[in-house]
Structures are given as structure tokens and as C-alpha cells.
Amino acid sequence: QVQLVESGGGLVQAGGSLRLSCAVSGRISGAVSMAWFRQSPGKEREFVASIRGGKWTDSIVYADSVKGRFTISRDNAKNTGYLQMNSLKSEDTAVYYCQLDSDGRRTWGQGTQVTVSS
């Protein structure tokens, strides 16, 4: 079984930074894709960023709302993905979830709360 544990959320002032972590446990093999989503009360869950390992380079996609401010990365040796969030805005307040696609399966983390004060 694959499990994801998010951490790094908290309360930060507008303009500040946070780094979210997504630790992966369990057996995985082959191609792996990790993505971050977020959801605010009364809103649909929205895509934030994704990273997919390739033979020569990683494929990375960002939502327009976070492009230039957020950076997604991974450390395969530590089995952990990261979302570096800079220049945070009040609109970024949400529960952030990591998602892993591996071996034909999709796994979601439980989420971590990010609150940006204005």
C-alpha cells in the first residue's frame, strides 16, 4: 500500500513563504507523477502543480494562478515531493493535497492547511 503524508502547512502573512512536503511510503516502481491540489471552503478542488519524471528531464506544469511564485520539486532519494510557495497571497489560503500516480494507481494525502493572513 502507498501512503502520502503532507506537512509544512501553517499560518503566514501575505508575502511570506512556506514549503510543503509530501512523504511517500510503500512500494512503488516505474513512472511516477506527483501533483498538488488545493481546496477552499465552498470551492472545487483545483490543480496547483505537477511533476513527472522523465528519462532526461522532468515534466512540470503550473496553474496560471501560481506560476512564478510556486516551485514543485522532488527528492527521489528521500521519497519526498515539495511545493515551495513564495509571495503568498490571501487567495492561496486552502487545504493543500498531494497526489501520486504510480503503477496504475492514484493515491491522495490527507491534506495540510495553509492560511495566509492579509
C-alpha positions as CSV (number, residue, x, y, z in Angstrom):
1,Q,0.0,0.0,0.0
2,V,1.2,3.5,-0.8
3,Q,0.5,6.3,1.6
4,L,1.2,10.1,1.4
5,V,1.8,12.3,4.4
6,E,1.8,16.1,3.9
7,S,3.4,18.6,6.2
8,G,4.6,22.2,6.3
9,G,1.3,24.0,6.4
10,G,0.6,26.8,8.8
11,L,-0.2,30.4,9.2
12,V,1.8,33.0,7.3
13,Q,1.4,36.7,6.5
14,A,0.8,37.8,2.9
15,G,4.1,38.0,1.1
16,G,5.6,35.2,3.1
17,S,6.8,31.7,2.2
18,L,6.1,28.1,3.1
19,R,7.4,24.8,1.9
20,L,5.1,21.9,1.8
21,S,6.4,18.3,1.9
22,C,4.8,15.1,0.7
23,A,6.4,12.0,2.1
24,V,5.7,8.7,0.2
25,S,5.7,5.3,1.9
26,G,5.1,2.0,0.3
27,R,6.4,0.1,-2.7
28,I,6.4,2.0,-6.0
29,S,8.0,1.3,-9.3
30,G,8.1,2.6,-12.8
31,A,7.0,6.0,-13.8
32,V,5.8,8.3,-11.0
33,S,3.8,11.5,-11.2
34,M,3.1,13.8,-8.3
35,A,0.7,16.7,-8.2
36,W,-0.5,19.3,-5.7
37,F,-4.1,20.4,-5.5
38,R,-5.9,22.8,-3.1
39,Q,-9.4,23.4,-1.9
40,S,-11.0,26.3,-0.1
41,P,-14.4,26.2,1.6
42,G,-17.2,26.4,-0.9
43,K,-14.9,25.9,-3.9
44,E,-14.0,23.0,-6.0
45,R,-10.6,21.3,-5.6
46,E,-8.2,23.0,-8.1
47,F,-4.9,21.9,-9.7
48,V,-1.8,23.7,-8.5
49,A,1.3,22.0,-10.0
50,S,2.6,18.6,-11.1
51,I,5.9,16.9,-11.8
52,R,6.6,13.8,-13.8
53,G,10.0,12.2,-14.0
54,G,11.4,11.5,-17.5
55,K,14.5,9.9,-18.8
56,W,16.3,13.2,-19.5
57,T,14.2,15.8,-17.8
58,D,11.2,16.3,-15.6
59,S,7.9,17.5,-17.0
60,I,6.5,20.3,-14.8
61,V,3.2,22.1,-15.1
62,Y,1.8,25.0,-13.0
63,A,-1.5,26.6,-12.7
64,D,-1.6,30.2,-14.0
65,S,-2.6,31.4,-10.6
66,V,0.7,30.2,-9.0
67,K,3.1,30.4,-11.9
68,G,6.2,32.4,-11.0
69,R,5.5,32.1,-7.3
70,F,5.4,28.4,-6.6
71,T,8.0,25.7,-7.3
72,I,7.4,22.0,-7.4
73,S,10.3,19.6,-6.9
74,R,11.2,16.1,-5.7
75,D,13.9,14.2,-3.9
76,N,13.8,10.6,-5.1
77,A,16.4,9.6,-2.5
78,K,14.2,10.8,0.3
79,N,10.9,9.6,-1.4
80,T,9.6,13.1,-0.9
81,G,8.0,15.8,-3.0
82,Y,7.9,19.5,-2.3
83,L,6.0,22.6,-3.0
84,Q,7.8,25.8,-2.3
85,M,5.4,28.7,-2.1
86,N,6.6,32.3,-2.2
87,S,4.9,35.6,-2.3
88,L,1.8,34.1,-0.7
89,K,-1.5,35.8,-1.1
90,S,-4.7,35.6,0.8
91,E,-6.2,33.8,-2.2
92,D,-3.7,30.9,-1.6
93,T,-5.5,30.0,1.7
94,A,-6.7,26.4,1.3
95,V,-6.1,22.9,2.3
96,Y,-3.3,21.5,0.1
97,Y,-3.3,17.9,-1.0
98,C,-0.6,15.9,-2.7
99,Q,-1.5,13.2,-5.2
100,L,0.7,10.4,-6.5
101,D,0.1,8.3,-9.6
102,S,2.2,5.2,-9.7
103,D,1.8,1.6,-11.0
104,G,-1.6,2.4,-12.4
105,R,-2.9,3.6,-9.0
106,R,-3.8,7.1,-7.6
107,T,-3.2,8.0,-4.0
108,W,-4.2,11.1,-2.1
109,G,-2.7,12.6,1.0
110,Q,-4.9,13.8,3.9
111,G,-4.1,17.5,3.3
112,T,-2.4,20.3,5.1
113,Q,-3.9,23.6,6.0
114,V,-2.3,26.8,4.6
115,T,-3.7,30.1,5.9
116,V,-2.4,33.4,4.6
117,S,-3.4,36.5,6.6
118,S,-4.0,39.8,4.9
